[in-house]
Amino acid sequence: MSKTRSEQLTEKAANEQRRCRAWLLRFMQSNQPKFLTKVELRDAAMREPKVSKNAFDAAWIMTIEDTGRRDWYEPLRKRPRISTPFANQ
């Protein structure tokens, strides 16, 4: 029996979420500090494990809740801008 299009899409989304959660765990486990913004991590996840934006967003919440790393909901502190000699030209 073949799957409906809806079943195929649901399965694909669940697979992407699982892959993304495993990928995100590397960053969130062991009390590692957050060093990238959510947007930066999402962009990387869309390239590396090749997941959709929606799959990342769902995996982000699930991984934070699974690991108890609720500090990851907070925005990353702004990084200081590096001044270069060409910045004011």
Biopython code that builds the backbone (N, CA, C, O; Angstrom):
import numpy as np
from Bio.PDB.StructureBuilder import StructureBuilder

atoms = [
    (1, "MET", "N", (0.841, -1.173, 0.000)),
    (1, "MET", "CA", (0.000, 0.000, 0.000)),
    (1, "MET", "C", (0.891, 1.244, 0.000)),
    (1, "MET", "O", (1.768, 1.379, 0.853)),
    (2, "SER", "N", (0.671, 2.138, -0.942)),
    (2, "SER", "CA", (1.515, 3.323, -1.030)),
    (2, "SER", "C", (0.972, 4.425, -0.112)),
    (2, "SER", "O", (-0.219, 4.480, 0.195)),
    (3, "LYS", "N", (1.870, 5.275, 0.299)),
    (3, "LYS", "CA", (1.519, 6.354, 1.216)),
    (3, "LYS", "C", (0.935, 7.523, 0.443)),
    (3, "LYS", "O", (1.273, 7.760, -0.716)),
    (4, "THR", "N", (0.054, 8.243, 1.112)),
    (4, "THR", "CA", (-0.497, 9.455, 0.512)),
    (4, "THR", "C", (0.569, 10.546, 0.553)),
    (4, "THR", "O", (1.558, 10.436, 1.277)),
    (5, "ARG", "N", (0.358, 11.581, -0.221)),
    (5, "ARG", "CA", (1.292, 12.715, -0.234)),
    (5, "ARG", "C", (1.413, 13.324, 1.158)),
    (5, "ARG", "O", (2.509, 13.685, 1.588)),
    (6, "SER", "N", (0.308, 13.435, 1.850)),
    (6, "SER", "CA", (0.309, 13.986, 3.206)),
    (6, "SER", "C", (1.141, 13.130, 4.158)),
    (6, "SER", "O", (1.896, 13.654, 4.976)),
    (7, "GLU", "N", (0.996, 11.813, 4.045)),
    (7, "GLU", "CA", (1.783, 10.899, 4.888)),
    (7, "GLU", "C", (3.272, 11.015, 4.574)),
    (7, "GLU", "O", (4.107, 10.984, 5.478)),
    (8, "GLN", "N", (3.599, 11.147, 3.292)),
    (8, "GLN", "CA", (5.002, 11.292, 2.895)),
    (8, "GLN", "C", (5.608, 12.577, 3.466)),
    (8, "GLN", "O", (6.732, 12.574, 3.968)),
    (9, "LEU", "N", (4.847, 13.676, 3.383)),
    (9, "LEU", "CA", (5.340, 14.954, 3.904)),
    (9, "LEU", "C", (5.488, 14.926, 5.417)),
    (9, "LEU", "O", (6.444, 15.481, 5.959)),
    (10, "THR", "N", (4.549, 14.286, 6.100)),
    (10, "THR", "CA", (4.619, 14.163, 7.554)),
    (10, "THR", "C", (5.842, 13.359, 7.959)),
    (10, "THR", "O", (6.544, 13.719, 8.905)),
    (11, "GLU", "N", (6.096, 12.278, 7.250)),
    (11, "GLU", "CA", (7.263, 11.435, 7.521)),
    (11, "GLU", "C", (8.565, 12.196, 7.262)),
    (11, "GLU", "O", (9.514, 12.098, 8.040)),
    (12, "LYS", "N", (8.600, 12.955, 6.159)),
    (12, "LYS", "CA", (9.793, 13.737, 5.829)),
    (12, "LYS", "C", (10.061, 14.785, 6.908)),
    (12, "LYS", "O", (11.206, 14.962, 7.326)),
    (13, "ALA", "N", (9.017, 15.483, 7.362)),
    (13, "ALA", "CA", (9.176, 16.503, 8.405)),
    (13, "ALA", "C", (9.673, 15.886, 9.707)),
    (13, "ALA", "O", (10.552, 16.447, 10.362)),
    (14, "ALA", "N", (9.126, 14.751, 10.084)),
    (14, "ALA", "CA", (9.549, 14.079, 11.317)),
    (14, "ALA", "C", (11.010, 13.641, 11.217)),
    (14, "ALA", "O", (11.761, 13.741, 12.187)),
    (15, "ASN", "N", (11.406, 13.158, 10.047)),
    (15, "ASN", "CA", (12.793, 12.739, 9.826)),
    (15, "ASN", "C", (13.736, 13.941, 9.934)),
    (15, "ASN", "O", (14.789, 13.846, 10.564)),
    (16, "GLU", "N", (13.364, 15.066, 9.327)),
    (16, "GLU", "CA", (14.195, 16.269, 9.404)),
    (16, "GLU", "C", (14.317, 16.756, 10.843)),
    (16, "GLU", "O", (15.394, 17.170, 11.273)),
    (17, "GLN", "N", (13.218, 16.705, 11.586)),
    (17, "GLN", "CA", (13.250, 17.131, 12.987)),
    (17, "GLN", "C", (14.168, 16.240, 13.811)),
    (17, "GLN", "O", (14.921, 16.739, 14.647)),
    (18, "ARG", "N", (14.120, 14.939, 13.592)),
    (18, "ARG", "CA", (15.006, 14.007, 14.320)),
    (18, "ARG", "C", (16.466, 14.294, 14.011)),
    (18, "ARG", "O", (17.297, 14.353, 14.918)),
    (19, "ARG", "N", (16.781, 14.472, 12.731)),
    (19, "ARG", "CA", (18.169, 14.766, 12.342)),
    (19, "ARG", "C", (18.641, 16.081, 12.938)),
    (19, "ARG", "O", (19.774, 16.191, 13.406)),
    (20, "CYS", "N", (17.773, 17.069, 12.919)),
    (20, "CYS", "CA", (18.135, 18.380, 13.435)),
    (20, "CYS", "C", (18.303, 18.340, 14.955)),
    (20, "CYS", "O", (19.211, 18.978, 15.487)),
    (21, "ARG", "N", (17.449, 17.607, 15.655)),
    (21, "ARG", "CA", (17.594, 17.489, 17.107)),
    (21, "ARG", "C", (18.925, 16.847, 17.458)),
    (21, "ARG", "O", (19.596, 17.295, 18.388)),
    (22, "ALA", "N", (19.315, 15.815, 16.741)),
    (22, "ALA", "CA", (20.604, 15.157, 16.990)),
    (22, "ALA", "C", (21.742, 16.144, 16.721)),
    (22, "ALA", "O", (22.726, 16.172, 17.460)),
    (23, "TRP", "N", (21.612, 16.942, 15.679)),
    (23, "TRP", "CA", (22.620, 17.927, 15.325)),
    (23, "TRP", "C", (22.711, 19.008, 16.403)),
    (23, "TRP", "O", (23.810, 19.388, 16.808)),
    (24, "LEU", "N", (21.558, 19.505, 16.868)),
    (24, "LEU", "CA", (21.536, 20.556, 17.890)),
    (24, "LEU", "C", (22.069, 20.076, 19.238)),
    (24, "LEU", "O", (22.637, 20.863, 19.995)),
    (25, "LEU", "N", (21.891, 18.799, 19.538)),
    (25, "LEU", "CA", (22.374, 18.269, 20.811)),
    (25, "LEU", "C", (23.870, 18.502, 21.000)),
    (25, "LEU", "O", (24.326, 18.717, 22.123)),
    (26, "ARG", "N", (24.629, 18.461, 19.924)),
    (26, "ARG", "CA", (26.079, 18.699, 20.013)),
    (26, "ARG", "C", (26.378, 20.063, 20.622)),
    (26, "ARG", "O", (27.381, 20.233, 21.315)),
    (27, "PHE", "N", (25.502, 21.036, 20.361)),
    (27, "PHE", "CA", (25.720, 22.386, 20.846)),
    (27, "PHE", "C", (25.147, 22.613, 22.246)),
    (27, "PHE", "O", (25.692, 23.400, 23.019)),
    (28, "MET", "N", (24.062, 21.933, 22.570)),
    (28, "MET", "CA", (23.351, 22.223, 23.815)),
    (28, "MET", "C", (23.735, 21.335, 24.989)),
    (28, "MET", "O", (23.442, 21.680, 26.134)),
    (29, "GLN", "N", (24.368, 20.224, 24.743)),
    (29, "GLN", "CA", (24.670, 19.317, 25.855)),
    (29, "GLN", "C", (25.904, 19.782, 26.612)),
    (29, "GLN", "O", (26.651, 20.640, 26.141)),
    (30, "SER", "N", (26.105, 19.213, 27.770)),
    (30, "SER", "CA", (27.293, 19.455, 28.607)),
    (30, "SER", "C", (27.472, 20.907, 29.020)),
    (30, "SER", "O", (28.599, 21.366, 29.207)),
    (31, "ASN", "N", (26.371, 21.633, 29.164)),
    (31, "ASN", "CA", (26.416, 23.036, 29.608)),
    (31, "ASN", "C", (27.352, 23.921, 28.777)),
    (31, "ASN", "O", (27.923, 24.884, 29.289)),
    (32, "GLN", "N", (27.499, 23.592, 27.521)),
    (32, "GLN", "CA", (28.314, 24.430, 26.640)),
    (32, "GLN", "C", (27.635, 25.790, 26.484)),
    (32, "GLN", "O", (26.410, 25.858, 26.382)),
    (33, "PRO", "N", (28.410, 26.864, 26.465)),
    (33, "PRO", "CA", (27.794, 28.183, 26.292)),
    (33, "PRO", "C", (27.274, 28.360, 24.867)),
    (33, "PRO", "O", (27.803, 27.788, 23.913)),
    (34, "LYS", "N", (26.241, 29.156, 24.757)),
    (34, "LYS", "CA", (25.679, 29.476, 23.448)),
    (34, "LYS", "C", (26.619, 30.467, 22.773)),
    (34, "LYS", "O", (26.913, 31.524, 23.331)),
    (35, "PHE", "N", (27.090, 30.133, 21.579)),
    (35, "PHE", "CA", (28.040, 31.006, 20.899)),
    (35, "PHE", "C", (27.553, 31.479, 19.543)),
    (35, "PHE", "O", (28.198, 32.316, 18.912)),
    (36, "LEU", "N", (26.428, 30.957, 19.087)),
    (36, "LEU", "CA", (25.818, 31.400, 17.832)),
    (36, "LEU", "C", (24.370, 31.787, 18.103)),
    (36, "LEU", "O", (23.745, 31.259, 19.023)),
    (37, "THR", "N", (23.842, 32.695, 17.315)),
    (37, "THR", "CA", (22.437, 33.061, 17.457)),
    (37, "THR", "C", (21.568, 31.945, 16.871)),
    (37, "THR", "O", (22.050, 31.063, 16.159)),
    (38, "LYS", "N", (20.298, 32.009, 17.187)),
    (38, "LYS", "CA", (19.363, 31.027, 16.631)),
    (38, "LYS", "C", (19.373, 31.115, 15.101)),
    (38, "LYS", "O", (19.345, 30.087, 14.423)),
    (39, "VAL", "N", (19.411, 32.307, 14.567)),
    (39, "VAL", "CA", (19.413, 32.487, 13.108)),
    (39, "VAL", "C", (20.674, 31.878, 12.496)),
    (39, "VAL", "O", (20.607, 31.222, 11.457)),
    (40, "GLU", "N", (21.826, 32.095, 13.140)),
    (40, "GLU", "CA", (23.069, 31.523, 12.629)),
    (40, "GLU", "C", (23.024, 29.994, 12.663)),
    (40, "GLU", "O", (23.466, 29.332, 11.724)),
    (41, "LEU", "N", (22.488, 29.443, 13.746)),
    (41, "LEU", "CA", (22.371, 27.990, 13.828)),
    (41, "LEU", "C", (21.371, 27.457, 12.803)),
    (41, "LEU", "O", (21.595, 26.410, 12.196)),
    (42, "ARG", "N", (20.267, 28.184, 12.613)),
    (42, "ARG", "CA", (19.270, 27.753, 11.626)),
    (42, "ARG", "C", (19.878, 27.735, 10.230)),
    (42, "ARG", "O", (19.686, 26.783, 9.474)),
    (43, "ASP", "N", (20.613, 28.790, 9.894)),
    (43, "ASP", "CA", (21.261, 28.845, 8.574)),
    (43, "ASP", "C", (22.223, 27.674, 8.392)),
    (43, "ASP", "O", (22.265, 27.053, 7.330)),
    (44, "ALA", "N", (22.994, 27.379, 9.435)),
    (44, "ALA", "CA", (23.933, 26.248, 9.369)),
    (44, "ALA", "C", (23.182, 24.931, 9.237)),
    (44, "ALA", "O", (23.600, 24.054, 8.481)),
    (45, "ALA", "N", (22.078, 24.782, 9.964)),
    (45, "ALA", "CA", (21.299, 23.541, 9.908)),
    (45, "ALA", "C", (20.658, 23.343, 8.539)),
    (45, "ALA", "O", (20.498, 22.212, 8.081)),
    (46, "MET", "N", (20.300, 24.423, 7.900)),
    (46, "MET", "CA", (19.707, 24.312, 6.571)),
    (46, "MET", "C", (20.761, 23.884, 5.547)),
    (46, "MET", "O", (20.421, 23.331, 4.502)),
    (47, "ARG", "N", (22.042, 24.140, 5.844)),
    (47, "ARG", "CA", (23.124, 23.710, 4.956)),
    (47, "ARG", "C", (23.662, 22.336, 5.324)),
    (47, "ARG", "O", (23.802, 21.473, 4.457)),
    (48, "GLU", "N", (23.965, 22.122, 6.609)),
    (48, "GLU", "CA", (24.673, 20.899, 7.017)),
    (48, "GLU", "C", (23.762, 19.669, 7.091)),
    (48, "GLU", "O", (23.912, 18.765, 6.270)),
    (49, "PRO", "N", (22.836, 19.601, 8.031)),
    (49, "PRO", "CA", (21.964, 18.422, 7.970)),
    (49, "PRO", "C", (20.839, 18.583, 6.950)),
    (49, "PRO", "O", (20.012, 17.688, 6.775)),
    (50, "LYS", "N", (20.820, 19.743, 6.278)),
    (50, "LYS", "CA", (19.844, 20.009, 5.208)),
    (50, "LYS", "C", (18.407, 19.806, 5.675)),
    (50, "LYS", "O", (17.700, 18.915, 5.204)),
    (51, "VAL", "N", (17.997, 20.654, 6.609)),
    (51, "VAL", "CA", (16.632, 20.611, 7.116)),
    (51, "VAL", "C", (15.927, 21.917, 6.766)),
    (51, "VAL", "O", (16.574, 22.929, 6.496)),
    (52, "SER", "N", (14.616, 21.884, 6.772)),
    (52, "SER", "CA", (13.840, 23.083, 6.473)),
    (52, "SER", "C", (13.816, 24.011, 7.685)),
    (52, "SER", "O", (14.149, 23.616, 8.803)),
    (53, "LYS", "N", (13.414, 25.247, 7.431)),
    (53, "LYS", "CA", (13.282, 26.231, 8.504)),
    (53, "LYS", "C", (12.280, 25.740, 9.545)),
    (53, "LYS", "O", (12.536, 25.834, 10.746)),
    (54, "ASN", "N", (11.147, 25.221, 9.097)),
    (54, "ASN", "CA", (10.128, 24.737, 10.027)),
    (54, "ASN", "C", (10.626, 23.558, 10.854)),
    (54, "ASN", "O", (10.344, 23.478, 12.050)),
    (55, "ALA", "N", (11.365, 22.642, 10.229)),
    (55, "ALA", "CA", (11.911, 21.500, 10.963)),
    (55, "ALA", "C", (12.899, 21.984, 12.012)),
    (55, "ALA", "O", (12.914, 21.480, 13.134)),
    (56, "PHE", "N", (13.736, 22.974, 11.645)),
    (56, "PHE", "CA", (14.688, 23.524, 12.614)),
    (56, "PHE", "C", (13.949, 24.152, 13.786)),
    (56, "PHE", "O", (14.276, 23.889, 14.943)),
    (57, "ASP", "N", (12.945, 24.988, 13.488)),
    (57, "ASP", "CA", (12.233, 25.689, 14.558)),
    (57, "ASP", "C", (11.578, 24.706, 15.532)),
    (57, "ASP", "O", (11.613, 24.921, 16.743)),
    (58, "ALA", "N", (10.993, 23.648, 15.019)),
    (58, "ALA", "CA", (10.389, 22.637, 15.891)),
    (58, "ALA", "C", (11.458, 21.901, 16.696)),
    (58, "ALA", "O", (11.295, 21.673, 17.895)),
    (59, "ALA", "N", (12.551, 21.530, 16.029)),
    (59, "ALA", "CA", (13.648, 20.819, 16.697)),
    (59, "ALA", "C", (14.299, 21.702, 17.749)),
    (59, "ALA", "O", (14.702, 21.206, 18.801)),
    (60, "TRP", "N", (14.410, 22.986, 17.490)),
    (60, "TRP", "CA", (14.998, 23.950, 18.429)),
    (60, "TRP", "C", (14.256, 23.895, 19.762)),
    (60, "TRP", "O", (14.872, 23.751, 20.818)),
    (61, "ILE", "N", (12.939, 24.008, 19.703)),
    (61, "ILE", "CA", (12.127, 23.991, 20.927)),
    (61, "ILE", "C", (12.225, 22.633, 21.620)),
    (61, "ILE", "O", (12.422, 22.570, 22.833)),
    (62, "MET", "N", (12.091, 21.556, 20.865)),
    (62, "MET", "CA", (12.142, 20.216, 21.466)),
    (62, "MET", "C", (13.495, 19.952, 22.122)),
    (62, "MET", "O", (13.553, 19.375, 23.208)),
    (63, "THR", "N", (14.580, 20.370, 21.475)),
    (63, "THR", "CA", (15.916, 20.114, 22.018)),
    (63, "THR", "C", (16.155, 20.944, 23.276)),
    (63, "THR", "O", (16.744, 20.449, 24.237)),
    (64, "ILE", "N", (15.710, 22.188, 23.282)),
    (64, "ILE", "CA", (15.836, 23.021, 24.484)),
    (64, "ILE", "C", (15.080, 22.375, 25.636)),
    (64, "ILE", "O", (15.603, 22.271, 26.745)),
    (65, "GLU", "N", (13.860, 21.943, 25.380)),
    (65, "GLU", "CA", (13.054, 21.334, 26.442)),
    (65, "GLU", "C", (13.641, 19.996, 26.883)),
    (65, "GLU", "O", (13.664, 19.707, 28.079)),
    (66, "ASP", "N", (14.111, 19.182, 25.958)),
    (66, "ASP", "CA", (14.700, 17.875, 26.300)),
    (66, "ASP", "C", (15.960, 18.022, 27.144)),
    (66, "ASP", "O", (16.200, 17.231, 28.055)),
    (67, "THR", "N", (16.766, 19.044, 26.836)),
    (67, "THR", "CA", (18.031, 19.219, 27.547)),
    (67, "THR", "C", (17.894, 20.101, 28.783)),
    (67, "THR", "O", (18.803, 20.162, 29.611)),
    (68, "GLY", "N", (16.764, 20.778, 28.907)),
    (68, "GLY", "CA", (16.589, 21.705, 30.022)),
    (68, "GLY", "C", (17.381, 22.990, 29.858)),
    (68, "GLY", "O", (17.535, 23.749, 30.815)),
    (69, "ARG", "N", (17.884, 23.244, 28.661)),
    (69, "ARG", "CA", (18.711, 24.433, 28.410)),
    (69, "ARG", "C", (17.835, 25.626, 28.033)),
    (69, "ARG", "O", (17.945, 26.165, 26.931)),
    (70, "ARG", "N", (16.979, 26.024, 28.941)),
    (70, "ARG", "CA", (16.068, 27.131, 28.660)),
    (70, "ARG", "C", (16.802, 28.454, 28.460)),
    (70, "ARG", "O", (16.229, 29.413, 27.943)),
    (71, "ASP", "N", (18.085, 28.507, 28.875)),
    (71, "ASP", "CA", (18.890, 29.699, 28.620)),
    (71, "ASP", "C", (19.061, 29.936, 27.117)),
    (71, "ASP", "O", (19.362, 31.052, 26.694)),
    (72, "TRP", "N", (18.871, 28.892, 26.317)),
    (72, "TRP", "CA", (18.999, 29.040, 24.867)),
    (72, "TRP", "C", (17.824, 29.784, 24.252)),
    (72, "TRP", "O", (17.890, 30.189, 23.091)),
    (73, "TYR", "N", (16.742, 29.972, 25.016)),
    (73, "TYR", "CA", (15.643, 30.804, 24.525)),
    (73, "TYR", "C", (16.043, 32.283, 24.527)),
    (73, "TYR", "O", (15.501, 33.080, 23.761)),
    (74, "GLU", "N", (16.988, 32.640, 25.388)),
    (74, "GLU", "CA", (17.414, 34.031, 25.501)),
    (74, "GLU", "C", (18.296, 34.405, 24.312)),
    (74, "GLU", "O", (19.060, 33.579, 23.813)),
    (75, "PRO", "N", (18.184, 35.662, 23.861)),
    (75, "PRO", "CA", (19.037, 36.073, 22.744)),
    (75, "PRO", "C", (20.501, 36.083, 23.164)),
    (75, "PRO", "O", (20.829, 36.307, 24.329)),
    (76, "LEU", "N", (21.344, 35.843, 22.223)),
    (76, "LEU", "CA", (22.784, 35.882, 22.451)),
    (76, "LEU", "C", (23.197, 37.332, 22.655)),
    (76, "LEU", "O", (22.715, 38.228, 21.962)),
    (77, "ARG", "N", (24.090, 37.553, 23.606)),
    (77, "ARG", "CA", (24.577, 38.918, 23.826)),
    (77, "ARG", "C", (25.246, 39.426, 22.553)),
    (77, "ARG", "O", (25.892, 38.678, 21.820)),
    (78, "LYS", "N", (25.071, 40.706, 22.321)),
    (78, "LYS", "CA", (25.686, 41.295, 21.127)),
    (78, "LYS", "C", (27.196, 41.202, 21.225)),
    (78, "LYS", "O", (27.794, 41.474, 22.266)),
    (79, "ARG", "N", (27.781, 40.817, 20.130)),
    (79, "ARG", "CA", (29.238, 40.738, 20.068)),
    (79, "ARG", "C", (29.807, 42.101, 19.734)),
    (79, "ARG", "O", (29.218, 42.858, 18.963)),
    (80, "PRO", "N", (30.951, 42.409, 20.316)),
    (80, "PRO", "CA", (31.548, 43.716, 19.982)),
    (80, "PRO", "C", (31.966, 43.751, 18.517)),
    (80, "PRO", "O", (32.466, 42.767, 17.972)),
    (81, "ARG", "N", (31.755, 44.878, 17.909)),
    (81, "ARG", "CA", (32.186, 45.045, 16.514)),
    (81, "ARG", "C", (33.685, 45.271, 16.484)),
    (81, "ARG", "O", (34.241, 45.973, 17.328)),
    (82, "ILE", "N", (34.310, 44.682, 15.528)),
    (82, "ILE", "CA", (35.743, 44.849, 15.377)),
    (82, "ILE", "C", (35.999, 46.039, 14.471)),
    (82, "ILE", "O", (35.502, 46.103, 13.347)),
    (83, "SER", "N", (36.764, 46.958, 14.965)),
    (83, "SER", "CA", (37.090, 48.150, 14.186)),
    (83, "SER", "C", (38.257, 47.813, 13.248)),
    (83, "SER", "O", (39.247, 47.204, 13.656)),
    (84, "THR", "N", (38.117, 48.216, 12.004)),
    (84, "THR", "CA", (39.196, 48.016, 11.042)),
    (84, "THR", "C", (39.653, 49.370, 10.537)),
    (84, "THR", "O", (38.900, 50.341, 10.614)),
    (85, "PRO", "N", (40.834, 49.454, 10.038)),
    (85, "PRO", "CA", (41.325, 50.745, 9.543)),
    (85, "PRO", "C", (40.511, 51.255, 8.343)),
    (85, "PRO", "O", (40.561, 52.444, 8.031)),
    (86, "PHE", "N", (39.772, 50.378, 7.677)),
    (86, "PHE", "CA", (39.007, 50.779, 6.501)),
    (86, "PHE", "C", (37.554, 51.100, 6.813)),
    (86, "PHE", "O", (36.799, 51.481, 5.919)),
    (87, "ALA", "N", (37.155, 50.952, 8.070)),
    (87, "ALA", "CA", (35.742, 51.101, 8.454)),
    (87, "ALA", "C", (35.210, 52.505, 8.198)),
    (87, "ALA", "O", (34.043, 52.652, 7.834)),
    (88, "ASN", "N", (36.013, 53.521, 8.374)),
    (88, "ASN", "CA", (35.521, 54.896, 8.243)),
    (88, "ASN", "C", (35.846, 55.531, 6.912)),
    (88, "ASN", "O", (35.785, 56.755, 6.789)),
    (89, "GLN", "N", (36.184, 54.759, 5.932)),
    (89, "GLN", "CA", (36.543, 55.329, 4.632)),
    (89, "GLN", "C", (35.370, 55.351, 3.702)),
    (89, "GLN", "O", (35.494, 55.799, 2.563)),
]
sb = StructureBuilder()
sb.init_structure("model")
sb.init_model(0)
sb.init_chain("A")
sb.init_seg("    ")
for serial, (resi, resn, name, xyz) in enumerate(atoms, 1):
    if name == "N":
        sb.init_residue(resn, " ", resi, " ")
    sb.init_atom(name, np.array(xyz, "f"), 0.0, 1.0, " ", f" {name:<3s}", serial, name[0])
structure = sb.get_structure()
